[in-house]
Amino acid sequence: MKDEIEYRKISQRKLAEGMGISYKVLNDLLNGRRTFTLTTAMMFEAALDVPADSLMNLQLKYNMYQAQHDKSFMEKLSEIRKYAAML
């Protein structure tokens, strides 16, 4: 989204104002410090005509990537799979 906004030469402050969110929230979303929710994805769709479902799919892929690279979580899944195999 950040690239799209820059490509369109839209200021983050102006976009945040138009979307009714704070600049900080918008900046956090664009820099991966805050996750897209259905609500924020729909707000981006309304403001920029970028499909909300595409944004949600990108968020899901990012979340999956993060989980798959979390060593302790992957170890937990391994233990669950061992347990499930014994059932």
C-alpha angles and dihedrals in degrees: 000000000000091000091048092052092047091047090053090047092233117155114235090226093054092046092049090051092049091049093047095240131114121266089241093056092048092046091048090051093049093048097047096250092116128037126239113250125195088259095052092043090054090048090054089048090053093046101040106016091241108145112255092217090058090053091048091050090052090050091050092050090049091049091050091049091051092049093047090054095048103102097198092048092049090050089052091051089050090054091048091051091051090051093046091051089059094055 
